[in-house]
Amino acid sequence: MKVFKFGGASVKDADSVRNMSKIIQAYQTDKLIVVVSAMGKITNALEELLSLTMEEREVTTPLEAIKDFHQTIINDLGISSDEVLKKDIAEVFEQLENGLNEFSSSMGYDYMYDQTVSLGEILSTKIIASYLNNQGIAASWLDARKVVKTDSLHRQAIVDWGASQAMIKSQIKRSIEEGIVITQGFIGSNSDFKSTTLGREGSDFSAAIFATSVNAESVTIWKDVPGVLNADPKKFANTVLYEKLPYKEAAEMTYYGASVIHPKTIKPLAQKGIPLYVRSFQSPEDSGTTIEESIVPNLAPAIIHKDGQTVISFKISDFSFINEHHIHLIFEHIKRLNLTINLMQNSAISFTVCMDDDPKKREQLRTALMDEFLIYYNEGLEMITIKNYNQDSINELMKDKQIIIEQRSRNNFQMVYKV
């Protein structure tokens, strides 16, 4: 059994869905689980819809735009006469509208986010399952919310592996006999059967959850890039394609911010020894990148860029030294606010962290710790991490930059700089 994952860019319009269908058709004799994201930029559109609802602003126009977007794809694919699909799509939009109409601040933004945004994946997979069947590719639709079980930490839900694996294994065993299984990435449900999400871009992780549950032969992530590159080609020239990467290298790249794979994807696959292929849906004949247990000598330096960074320094006001108590206190509040540190550094009287900028949470952190520390911050920064660096790569990337922090270990170099 194989698991394929297609992201939003690979199903952004009718032509993209047709291309996806051709890829699937080439593997339809295999037992295949296909994990699909929301179409195009629909996740962003649903986020905006929820924000407008919270602000008590008019949502009719953006809601109609979302409906029209999906209906256009349905019409272009020639499946508008599918009565079951028509009914399913109408029910999803009715659920969306009812949820927005019933919104209240007491529900909490994160809870409402999951109930709202999760519907993007439901819409895309309903359409794709209908189209595949219309093309003679037997496909059954599986609701990931019924089998991926999580806690109630909305927007960053923690997977209940035991319950999820048991339910996935049981359901897939039945569904796979009917043909290719089409299901959703990014979403699950808690013990009360309320929708949860696994974190932005979490569909890769969903593919790993399904793969490990059925002991799949492999996972393939179909992207708009030729595979895993050593840098973002939109930001850096002369990028190099990794034909093969060890699990450890790929996991560390995601930890430092490489966006080609969701950070939680590698660990479960490595534990089961399931290879991960990253391939181009634009050139499906190319082999892309293979991530598996391996030794690859002389890897090209990986350059990982993150913008929207802020550096916060916590200084002791009475000239005593930073100690374990101070660091514990800072970490306690960082954990409470669900913030992630990308780099940290300490001196005798200060402790400094770099993290993705979130002005609201940054202010909450400052307020919580202002009695203990003098707090300073710089915003609007960028960070570069170089894995397996050499001095030439450091020199080239440091050129003409105002460096705020730099730090190096045996294999990694990091710098935070002003734009």
N, C-alpha and C positions, 0 to 999 in steps of 0.2 A: 504494500500500500504506500502511496506517495501523497504528500501534502503540497499543494501549490498555494501561494498567496499573491493576490493582485491588489495593488494600492489604488488610490483615487485617480492618479494620473493614467492608469492603464484602463480605466473604465469611464473616462471623462465625457465621452459622447458615443454616438451610435457606431462610428467607424472603429473606435477603440474597443467597444464590446465585440464587434465582428472579428477584430484581430485576436482578442482574447479567446473567442470561440475557436478560431483556427488552431491556436496553440493547444487548447484542451482537446480538440478533435484528434490531434496527432498522438495523444496519450489515452484515448478513450477506452482502449483495451486494458489499460491498467486500472486497478482499483484506486480511485482518486478522490481526495477531499480537497475542495477548493474554498479557500478563505478569502473573502472579498471585503474591501473597505467601501465607505460611502463614495458616490460618484463625484469626480472633479473636486470642486471647492465647497461641496454641500455641508461638510462639517463646519466650516467657517460661517456659512450662511445661517445654519441653525444656531450657532453661537450668537450671531448678531440678532437673530429673531428673539432669543431669550433675553438678551440685553435690552432690547427695545421694550419687551414686556415688563421687565423690572422697572424701567424708567417711565412706565405707563404711557408709552408713545404708540403711535399707529403702526400696526403690524400687517395690515391687509395687503399692502403692495409687496413687501418682501415675501410674505407667505405665498401670494399668487405667483411670484417669480420662481419660487422653489417648485411649486406644482407644475408650472409651465415647462421648467427645465426638464423634469422627469417625463412629462407627457410628450415633449418633443422627441426625446430619445425613444420612447415607446412607439411613437408614430413612425420615426425613421427606421426602426427595426422591423416594422411591419407586424407588430403583435398587439395592436390596439383593439383587435376583435376578440382577444382572449378574455372571456367573461370572468374567469376566476381571478386573473391578474387585475382586471378592472375593479372587482370587488375588494381584493386585498389592498390595493393602493388607496382606494377610498377609505377603508377602515384605518389605515395608518395615518392618513391626514386628519381623519376625525379624531383619532387618539391625540395627535399633535395639538390640534385646536382646543380640544377639551382640556388638555393639560395646561396650556397657556392661559385659558380662561379661568382656570381654577387656581392659578398661581397666587401664592401669598408669601410674604417675607418670612413667615414662621416656618415654611418648608425648608428654607435654606437654599442658597444658590447652587451648591454642589449637588444636592439631591435633585433639584429641578434640571440641572445640566444633564445629568445622566438619563433622566426620563425623556428629555427633549432630543439631545444630540444622538443618542443611540438609534433613533429612528432612521437616520441616514443610511445606516448599514442594512436595515430591514428593507427599505425601499430599493436599494441597489440590487440586493440578492433576489428579491421577488422578480424584478425585471430580468435579471440574467438567467435565472432558472427557467422562466417562461421562454426566453429566446432560445436557449439551448435545446429545450424540448421541441420548440418549433422547427429547429434545424435538424431534428432527428437524433440528437445527442441526449440519451436518457439521463435526466438529472432530477434528484430529489432535494427539496429544500429543508434545511434543518435550522431550527431556532437556537442559536448559541446561548441565548438567555436561559434556556431550559437545561443546559448541560454544563456550562462553565459557571461553577458556583464560587462565590466570593464572600468576603465579609462586607460590612456596610460603610467602608471608607470610600465614599463617593469621589469619583474622578481619579482615584489612585487605589482602586480596590485590590486587596490581597487575595490571591487564589487559594481556595480550599482544594488542595491537590487530590486528596483522597476521594472526596465526593465527586469532583470534576472528572477524574480519570475513570471512576466506576460508571458514571452516567454516560460519558462520551463513548467508552468501550461498548456499553450495552446498546446505545442508540445507533452508533455507526455500524455495528454488526447487522442490525435490521435494515438500515437505510442503504448501505452499500450494495445490497442485492438488487436495489431498484435502479442503480446506475451511479453516476458521479454525484457526490454529495456537495451541495452548495451551502455554505454557511457564512457567518459574519465574523469579522475580526473586531477587536477593541471592546466587545461588550460581553456582559454576563449578568448574573442576578444574585441577590443575597438570599438569606433564609426566608425572607418574607416575599420572595419572587418579585422584588422591585429591581429595576434595571440598574446596573452598575457599569462603570467603564474602567479600563485597565491603565489609563494614562494616554496622553496624546500620542498618536502614531503607534498605538498598541497592537495593531493587527499582526505584525511580525510575531509578537509574543503569543498571540492567539494561535498562530500556526504551530508554534512550538508546543503549546498546551495540547492541541489535537494530536500532533505527531508523537509525543511521548506517551500519550494515553493509549495509542493503538500500536506502539512500537513500529512506527513507519520506517520504510526503507530510506527515505530522504525527505527534506523540505527544500522547495525551490521558491525563492522570492523573486518575482518578476518586476523589474524596475525600468526607469527611463534612462539608466546609465549602463555601460557595458559590463559592469560588475563592481567590485570594491576597488576604488581608486585610492592612491596614496594622498589625495587632497581633493577638495571640491573644485572641479574644472571651471566653475563660474567665478572662482576667486583666485585661482592659481594657474599659471601656465605650465605646460610640459608635465602633466600628470602621468602617473604610471599605473597600469592595471596589475593588480595582484592576481596571478593565476591560481595561487593556493595560499591559504592562511591557516596557521594553527588556531584552534579555539581560543587559546590564551591571548594571542595577539588581537584577534577580532574583538574579544570581550573587553580588553583594555582600551581599544580604540573607541568603542561605544561608551565606555565609562567617561572618557575625556571629551565626548561630545560629537563623535562621528555620527552623522544622521542617517547613513545608508541602512543601518539595522537598529531596531529598538534595543536598548541596553539589556532588557531582561530576556532576550531571545536565546542567547548563546548557552547559558548555564544548563537549562534542562536538556538541551540537545547534546551537550558535551557529556553530561552524566549518563545518557543512554547511548552515546556513540553514534548519534544520527547525523550524517553529513548535511551541511547547509550549502545550497547553491544559490548564488546571486547572479541573475541573468537578465539580459535585456529583452523586454517584450517587443522592442523595435527591430531587434536582430536575433530572433529566437534560435537561429542555427548556430550562433556563437556559444561557446562553453562557459564564458563568464568567469566567476571566481568560485572555487571550492573551499569551504571552511570545514576542517576536520582535524582529528588528532594527527599531527605531522610535525616534522622538523624542516623549516625552510631557511637555509642560510642566506645571509646577505640581503635581507629585506630592505627595500627602499624606505627611507624615512617617511613616516606617516605624519602629515601636517593637518592638524585639526583646528579649525577656526570657530570661535564663538563670539558673537557680538552681543550687545545689550547687557554688558557686565557692570557690576558695581563692586567697589572695594570698600569695606567697612573696617575701621580700626578702633579697637577698644583699649583705651589707655587708663592706667591706674593714676588717679589724681594726686595721691599722697606720696608718690615716689617709692612705695614698696614694690615688690616684684610680682609679676604675673606667676601664679601658681596653679596647682591642680584644681583648687576650689573655684578660681575665676574661670578657668577653661570649662569646667563642668557646668557652671552657671550659664555661660554663653551657649554651650551645646544644648543644654536643656531647653532654652527658649528657641533655638534654631530648629530643634526637633518638634517642639510644640507647634511651630508655624509651618512645619512641613517644607522647610527650605533645604536646598542642597548646596554644599560647599564644593566649589570647583578647584580651589587652591587655598592653602592657609600657611601662615608664617607667624612666628612670634619672636619678640625680642625680650629684653629684661622687663620692660614696663608696658609692653603692648602686645595685643594679639590681633592679627589681621586676617580677614577672610575675603575671598572673591567669590561671588555667586551671581546667578542670573538675576537681573534687576526686577524687583517687584515693589514699586513705590509704596503700596499699601502695607505689605508685610514688612518692608524695611522700616517704616515708621512705627509699626507695632513692636518690632524688635528694639528700636531705639528707645521707645517709651518704657518698655519692660526693664531695660538695663541702664537707663540714664542716671539712676541714683548710685550705681556701682562704678560707672566708668565715664570718662570723657570720650565721646563718640564722634568720629569724623568719617566722612564718606566721600568718595568720588564716583560719579555716575557717568553713563555714556561711554564706557570703556569697551575694549575688545581684548580677547585672549587668544593666544596661539599656543598649542601644545605640539611638540615635535617628539614623536616616538622613534627610538633607534636613531637619534640625531647624530650628525657629525658637525664639526665646527663650521664648515662651509655653509651648511643649511642654516645654522644659527646666524652667521654673519649676514647672509642674504636677507633673512626675514627681519632682522633688527634694524636694518638700514632705514634711516629717516623716520624713526619712530621715537616718541617720547615715552620711555619705559617707566612704568609705575612700580612694578614688581617683576623680578626674574628669579627663577629657581630651577635647579637641575639636580637630577639623581643619576644613577649609573646609566639608565636607558632613556630617560625622559627629560625634556627641557620645556619649561613653561614661562611665558611672559605675558604680562598684562600691560596694555599701553593705551595712551590717549589717541583718539582718532584725529 
